[in-house]
Amino acid sequence: MVPVIALVGRPNVGKSTLFNRLTKTRDAIVAEYAGLTRDRQYGEAKWQGRTYIVIDTGGISGDEEGIDAKMAEQSLQAIEEADAVLFMVDSRAGMTAADQLIAEHLRKRNKRSFLVANKVDTVDPDIARAEFSPLGLGDALPIAAAHGRGINAMLEDALSIFPRDDEGEEGEGETEIVAEGEEPKRVPGPSEKDGIKIAIIGRPNVGKSTLVNRMLGEERVIVYDQAGTTRDSIYIPFERDEEKYTLIDTAGVRRRGKIFEAVEKFSVVKTLQAIQDANVVIFVMDAREGVVEHDLNLLGFVLETGRALVIALNKWDGMEPGQRDYVKTELQRRLMFADFADIHFISALHGTGVGHLYKSVQAAFQSAVTRWPTSRLTRILEDAVQEHQPPLVNGRRIKLRYAHLGGANPPLIVIHGNQVEAVPKAYTRYLENTYRRVLKLVGTPIRIEYKGGENPYEGKKNSLTERQVNKKRRLMSHHKKAEKKRRDKKR
């Protein structure tokens, strides 16, 4: 069993910094901003032959209201899940009432806890130990998470009771925590191993986190009636009907002109990275607002990255029949460029239609990763050309000879021929639609790339032998004499 270690503490004590240091990633957003982390963030880490799971949590202050209360619930849930807790305190700020509250909770839960005094780079470690000794959790372990100091000693204490990995795996991967200035290396996490990765994206407050919780069947991420509740991209592996998935809850993306906070800019970057990391994207829109301009911009980015796509119109419940008809008409008109994607009308709050999303996700994923032999793709190309030939260019017909698969997710079809640089976009769309219809592809864009045949003699000039040079000279001399005779006759 892989041990689970939760990082808990007041806001802005360095939990996310330590999380990134332990997992050797930049998955958690870090800034000088209290209350930045909200949802539980899981990551896989490895140290001296021991693999463990780290949970980053939001800060607990004891006087939470509104969305802060939801964050505190997530942190308390992480404590319940963990095998050990790293209780982080701020050496610079000293002991606070919130620290005493958390320590009391840990003692009541009888959790294996370690007091970690962070930010000792400007504080004497002995003073830090004395400062927090009244908490009753033993001597504080002094560290500087931002610089990597003291972390190996901390892990030695925290992981000492947990067994090492199998002998065959011991020593693989990273064994030491990197110090400040060194480039962290990526440790493969659960999101890189477990099934189809599904990114839930959309504008703020359209119901993405509600949909994630509904698909998981638990309150896994914070849902609150406030735009911008989700900040990090949260990766959540799970299984359904013996199929593995990883849901990625992302922050909502607003128009660039409305993004002012630096934290929100980082959130948007994380969302765009999650789109590129996903296999399938579920694009969530608010049915009551219909298709707005920024939805089209986001969809355009999804198609540029080549991700498979499923569209979900949320908050469909309670709409009048006339409103529903209008929204459906607008969808057909404005989403013609994504007409290959399945559209679902759902209510994430009540669960209506959510279960049908999985069928479309499976179909889109299979369409994106299936491979076909060259003979099959070439036969489809020949039939398409026979039915509708390419246009003439400078009096010569464009010739498309054969096709083969150049890549998957999205499918890339490479077509070889002559004058392919002159193939019009309309004919390329015709070929895309033909392949999509014949191969029965749904939910994934198709890319077509052309390659022309090269002339092996282009740019090359033959060198003449001495005999050929003399012959050419005689012919030119004969030609000049004949020309001179013709001119003399005309006079």
C-alpha positions in Angstrom: 0.0 0.0 0.0 1.4 3.4 -1.0 1.4 5.8 2.0 -0.5 9.0 1.8 0.9 12.2 3.4 -1.2 15.4 3.8 0.3 18.9 4.0 -1.9 21.0 6.3 -1.5 24.4 8.0 -2.6 28.0 8.0 -2.9 29.9 4.8 0.4 31.0 3.2 2.8 28.9 5.2 4.4 27.2 2.1 2.3 24.0 1.6 2.1 24.4 -2.2 5.8 25.2 -2.4 6.7 22.1 -0.5 4.2 20.1 -2.6 6.0 21.1 -5.8 9.4 20.4 -4.2 8.3 16.9 -3.1 6.6 15.9 -6.4 9.2 17.7 -8.5 6.5 19.4 -10.5 4.9 22.8 -10.8 1.4 21.4 -10.5 0.4 23.7 -7.6 0.2 27.4 -8.2 2.5 29.3 -5.8 2.2 33.1 -5.0 2.5 35.5 -2.1 -1.3 35.3 -1.7 -3.1 33.8 1.2 -5.9 31.2 0.4 -4.6 30.5 -3.1 -5.0 26.7 -2.9 -8.7 25.6 -2.5 -9.2 22.0 -3.7 -7.2 19.0 -2.6 -4.3 18.4 -5.0 -2.7 14.9 -5.2 0.7 14.1 -6.5 3.1 11.2 -6.6 6.6 11.4 -5.1 9.5 9.2 -4.5 12.4 9.4 -2.0 15.2 6.9 -1.5 13.2 3.9 -2.7 9.9 4.9 -1.1 6.9 5.9 -3.3 4.2 8.0 -1.6 1.3 10.2 -2.4 1.3 13.9 -1.3 -1.9 15.9 -0.8 -1.7 19.7 -1.0 -4.6 21.4 0.9 -6.0 24.9 1.5 -5.2 26.8 4.6 -7.2 26.4 7.8 -7.6 29.5 10.0 -10.6 28.5 12.3 -12.8 31.5 11.4 -13.8 30.4 7.9 -17.0 31.7 6.2 -18.4 31.2 2.8 -16.0 29.6 0.3 -13.2 29.5 3.0 -15.4 27.1 5.0 -15.6 24.8 1.9 -11.8 25.0 1.7 -11.4 24.0 5.3 -13.7 21.0 4.7 -11.4 19.8 1.9 -8.4 20.1 4.2 -10.1 18.2 7.0 -11.0 15.5 4.5 -7.4 15.2 3.5 -6.4 14.7 7.1 -8.8 11.8 7.4 -7.5 10.2 4.2 -3.8 10.5 5.1 -1.5 8.0 6.8 0.7 10.8 8.1 0.3 14.6 8.3 3.0 17.2 7.9 1.7 20.1 9.9 3.4 23.2 8.6 3.9 26.4 10.5 5.6 29.7 9.6 8.8 30.3 11.6 8.8 34.0 10.7 5.2 34.6 11.9 5.5 32.5 15.0 2.8 30.5 16.7 -0.8 31.7 16.2 -4.2 30.7 17.5 -4.9 28.9 14.2 -1.8 26.8 14.7 -3.1 25.8 18.2 -6.5 24.9 16.7 -5.0 22.6 14.0 -2.7 20.9 16.6 -5.7 20.2 18.8 -7.6 18.7 15.9 -4.7 16.4 15.0 -4.3 15.2 18.6 -8.0 14.4 18.7 -7.8 12.4 15.5 -4.8 10.5 16.8 -3.0 11.0 13.5 0.7 10.4 13.0 1.7 14.0 12.7 5.0 15.9 12.2 5.4 19.5 13.1 7.3 21.2 10.2 8.7 24.7 10.8 9.0 26.3 7.3 10.9 29.5 6.3 13.9 29.0 8.7 16.3 30.5 6.1 16.1 33.8 8.1 15.3 32.3 11.6 17.4 30.3 14.0 16.1 26.7 13.9 16.5 26.4 17.7 14.4 29.4 18.2 11.8 28.0 15.9 11.7 24.7 17.8 11.3 26.5 21.1 8.6 28.8 19.6 6.3 25.9 18.6 7.0 23.4 21.5 3.7 24.4 23.3 1.8 22.8 20.5 2.6 19.4 22.0 3.6 17.6 18.7 7.2 17.1 19.5 10.2 19.0 18.2 9.6 21.0 15.0 11.5 19.9 11.9 13.1 23.0 10.4 13.0 23.4 6.6 13.1 26.0 3.9 10.8 24.6 1.2 11.6 27.4 -1.3 15.3 26.5 -1.1 15.2 22.7 -0.5 16.9 22.9 2.9 16.1 20.3 5.6 13.6 18.4 3.5 15.6 15.1 3.3 15.8 15.0 7.1 12.1 15.7 7.3 11.3 12.9 4.9 13.6 10.5 6.9 11.4 11.0 9.9 8.1 11.0 8.1 8.7 7.9 6.0 10.7 5.9 8.5 7.8 3.5 9.4 6.7 2.9 5.8 8.3 0.0 3.8 10.5 0.6 0.8 9.4 -0.3 -2.7 10.3 -3.7 -4.2 14.0 -4.4 -4.5 13.7 -4.3 -8.3 12.4 -0.8 -8.1 14.7 0.5 -5.4 16.9 3.3 -6.5 14.9 4.0 -9.7 13.8 7.6 -10.3 14.8 10.6 -8.2 16.3 9.8 -4.7 17.2 13.3 -3.5 15.3 16.6 -3.2 16.9 19.2 -5.5 18.2 22.4 -4.0 17.4 25.9 -5.0 18.5 26.8 -8.5 18.3 23.2 -9.9 15.7 22.4 -12.5 13.0 20.0 -11.1 12.5 16.8 -13.1 9.0 15.4 -13.9 7.9 12.4 -11.8 5.1 10.5 -13.6 1.9 11.0 -11.5 -1.4 9.2 -11.6 -2.6 11.4 -14.4 0.0 9.9 -16.7 -0.9 6.3 -16.0 -4.6 5.9 -15.4 -6.9 5.7 -18.4 -8.5 8.3 -20.6 -7.7 11.8 -19.4 -10.8 14.0 -19.6 -10.5 17.8 -19.2 -13.6 19.7 -18.1 -13.3 23.2 -19.5 -15.4 26.3 -20.1 -16.0 29.9 -18.9 -16.2 30.7 -15.2 -19.4 29.6 -13.3 -20.9 27.3 -16.0 -20.9 24.3 -13.7 -17.6 22.5 -14.4 -16.8 21.6 -10.7 -20.5 20.5 -10.2 -20.2 18.3 -13.2 -16.9 16.8 -11.9 -18.5 16.0 -8.5 -21.6 14.5 -10.3 -19.4 12.3 -12.5 -17.4 11.1 -9.4 -20.4 10.7 -7.2 -18.8 12.7 -4.3 -18.0 16.2 -3.3 -14.4 16.0 -4.5 -13.9 19.6 -5.6 -15.3 22.9 -4.1 -18.5 24.1 -5.6 -19.5 27.7 -4.7 -21.8 30.3 -6.3 -18.8 32.5 -7.2 -16.9 32.8 -10.5 -13.3 31.7 -10.3 -13.8 29.2 -7.4 -11.4 26.7 -9.1 -7.8 27.9 -9.5 -5.6 24.9 -10.0 -6.1 22.1 -12.6 -7.1 19.2 -10.4 -6.3 15.6 -11.7 -8.6 13.0 -10.3 -8.1 9.3 -11.3 -11.1 7.0 -10.9 -12.8 3.9 -12.4 -16.2 3.4 -13.9 -17.5 0.1 -15.3 -14.0 -1.3 -15.1 -12.7 1.5 -17.3 -10.0 3.8 -16.0 -10.4 7.6 -16.3 -8.7 10.7 -15.0 -10.9 13.8 -14.7 -9.2 17.2 -14.9 -11.2 20.0 -13.3 -9.9 23.3 -14.6 -10.3 27.0 -13.8 -12.7 29.0 -15.9 -11.2 31.1 -18.7 -12.5 34.6 -19.2 -11.7 37.0 -22.0 -8.2 38.3 -21.9 -9.4 41.9 -21.3 -11.1 40.9 -18.1 -8.1 39.1 -16.5 -6.3 41.4 -14.1 -5.0 39.3 -11.2 -1.7 37.5 -11.7 -3.1 34.4 -10.0 -5.9 34.2 -12.6 -3.3 34.4 -15.4 -1.6 31.4 -13.9 -4.9 29.6 -13.6 -5.6 30.2 -17.3 -2.2 28.9 -18.3 -2.8 25.7 -16.2 -6.2 25.3 -18.0 -4.6 25.5 -21.4 -1.9 23.1 -20.4 -4.6 20.7 -19.2 -6.3 20.8 -22.6 -3.0 19.8 -24.2 -2.5 17.1 -21.7 -6.0 15.6 -22.1 -7.2 12.9 -24.5 -10.8 14.2 -24.6 -12.2 17.6 -23.7 -15.7 18.1 -22.4 -16.6 21.6 -23.2 -19.2 23.0 -20.8 -21.5 25.9 -21.7 -24.3 27.6 -19.9 -27.5 26.7 -21.8 -29.3 29.8 -20.4 -26.6 32.1 -21.8 -26.3 30.2 -25.1 -23.2 30.4 -27.3 -21.2 33.5 -26.6 -18.1 34.8 -28.4 -15.6 33.6 -25.9 -17.0 30.0 -26.1 -16.0 30.1 -29.8 -12.5 31.3 -28.9 -12.0 28.4 -26.4 -13.4 25.9 -28.9 -11.0 27.1 -31.5 -8.0 26.5 -29.1 -9.3 23.0 -28.5 -9.4 22.2 -32.2 -6.0 23.8 -32.7 -4.5 21.4 -30.2 -6.3 18.5 -31.9 -8.1 17.2 -28.8 -11.2 15.0 -29.1 -14.3 16.9 -28.2 -17.6 16.4 -26.4 -19.9 19.4 -25.9 -22.2 19.7 -22.8 -24.8 22.3 -22.4 -25.4 22.6 -18.7 -28.3 24.1 -16.7 -30.8 22.7 -19.3 -33.4 21.9 -16.6 -36.1 24.6 -16.1 -35.8 26.1 -19.5 -38.9 26.8 -21.5 -39.5 24.9 -24.8 -39.1 28.1 -26.8 -35.8 28.9 -25.2 -34.5 25.3 -25.8 -35.5 25.5 -29.5 -33.7 28.8 -29.9 -30.5 27.5 -28.2 -30.5 24.4 -30.5 -30.8 26.6 -33.6 -27.9 28.8 -32.4 -25.8 25.7 -31.8 -26.3 24.5 -35.3 -25.6 27.9 -36.8 -22.5 28.9 -34.7 -20.9 25.5 -34.1 -20.7 24.4 -37.7 -16.9 24.2 -37.5 -17.3 21.6 -34.7 -20.2 19.6 -36.1 -18.3 16.4 -35.6 -18.7 16.6 -31.8 -21.5 15.0 -29.9 -23.7 17.5 -28.0 -25.4 16.7 -24.7 -28.0 18.7 -22.9 -27.4 18.1 -19.2 -28.1 19.2 -15.6 -24.9 18.7 -13.6 -26.8 19.7 -10.4 -29.5 17.1 -10.8 -27.5 14.5 -12.8 -29.8 14.6 -15.9 -27.9 13.3 -19.0 -24.5 13.2 -17.3 -24.2 9.4 -17.6 -24.5 9.6 -21.4 -21.3 11.7 -21.6 -19.1 8.5 -21.0 -20.4 6.9 -24.2 -19.4 9.9 -26.3 -16.0 10.2 -24.5 -15.3 6.5 -25.3 -16.3 7.0 -29.0 -14.3 10.2 -29.4 -11.2 8.6 -27.8 -11.4 5.5 -30.0 -11.8 7.6 -33.1 -8.8 9.7 -32.1 -6.4 6.8 -31.5 -7.5 4.2 -34.0 -5.0 3.3 -36.7 -5.8 2.3 -40.3 -3.6 0.6 -42.9 -2.3 2.5 -45.9 -4.3 0.4 -48.3 -7.5 1.4 -46.6 -6.7 5.1 -46.6 -5.5 5.0 -50.2 -8.7 3.2 -51.4 -10.8 5.9 -49.7 -8.7 8.6 -51.4 -9.1 7.0 -54.8 -12.9 6.7 -54.4 -13.1 10.4 -53.3 -11.0 11.5 -56.3 -13.1 9.4 -58.7 -16.3 11.0 -57.3 -15.0 14.5 -57.3 -11.7 15.3 -59.0 -9.3 18.0 -57.9 -9.3 21.2 -60.0 -6.9 22.1 -62.8 -3.9 24.2 -62.1 -2.2 25.9 -65.2 -4.0 23.5 -67.4 -2.8 20.4 -65.5 -4.9 18.3 -63.2 -3.8 17.9 -59.5 -2.9 14.3 -59.0 -3.3 12.6 -55.6 -1.7 9.2 -55.6 -1.9 7.6 -52.2 -2.4 8.2 -48.5 -1.1 6.9 -45.2 -1.5 7.6 -41.5 1.0 10.1 -40.1 -0.2 10.2 -36.5 -3.0 9.8 -34.0 -4.9 11.9 -31.5 -5.8 13.7 -33.7 -5.7 11.4 -36.8 -3.2 12.8 -39.3 -3.6 11.6 -42.9 -0.7 12.3 -45.2 -1.5 12.4 -49.0 1.2 12.2 -51.7 0.8 13.6 -55.2 1.7 16.3 -57.7 1.0 20.1 -57.4 -0.3 19.4 -53.9 0.7 23.0 -52.8 -2.2 24.2 -55.0 -5.0 22.0 -53.5 -7.7 24.5 -52.4 -9.1 24.5 -48.9 -12.5 23.6 -50.1 -11.2 20.3 -51.5 -9.3 19.6 -48.3 -12.5 19.9 -46.4 -14.2 17.6 -48.9 -11.5 15.0 -48.2 -11.8 15.5 -44.4 -15.6 14.9 -44.5 -15.1 11.9 -46.8 -12.7 10.2 -44.4 -14.9 11.1 -41.4 -18.0 9.6 -43.1 -16.3 6.4 -44.4 -14.3 5.7 -41.2 -17.2 6.7 -39.0 -15.2 9.1 -36.9 -16.9 11.1 -34.2 -15.7 13.7 -31.7 -12.2 14.2 -33.2 -10.8 16.6 -35.7 -8.9 15.3 -38.7 -5.8 16.8 -40.1 -4.7 16.3 -43.7 -1.1 17.0 -44.8 0.1 17.0 -48.4 3.5 15.9 -49.7 4.6 16.4 -53.3 6.9 14.2 -55.4 10.4 15.7 -55.7 12.1 16.0 -59.1 15.5 14.3 -58.6 17.1 16.4 -61.5 15.7 19.8 -60.3 18.5 22.3 -59.9 21.1 19.9 -61.4 23.1 20.7 -64.6 24.8 18.0 -66.7 28.5 18.5 -67.4 29.3 18.0 -71.2 32.2 16.0 -72.5 34.7 17.6 -74.9 33.1 15.8 -77.9 29.7 17.2 -76.9 31.1 20.7 -76.5 32.7 20.6 -80.0 29.4 19.3 -81.5 27.5 22.0 -79.8 29.9 24.6 -81.2 29.6 23.3 -84.8 25.8 23.3 -84.6 25.8 26.9 -83.3 28.1 27.9 -86.1 25.9 26.2 -88.7 22.9 27.9 -87.2 24.5 31.4 -87.4 25.5 30.9 -91.0 22.0 29.8 -92.0 20.5 32.9 -90.2 22.9 35.2 -92.1 21.9 33.7 -95.4 18.2 34.2 -94.7 18.8 37.9 -93.8 20.9 38.4 -97.0 18.1 37.0 -99.2 15.5 39.4 -97.6 17.7 42.3 -98.6 
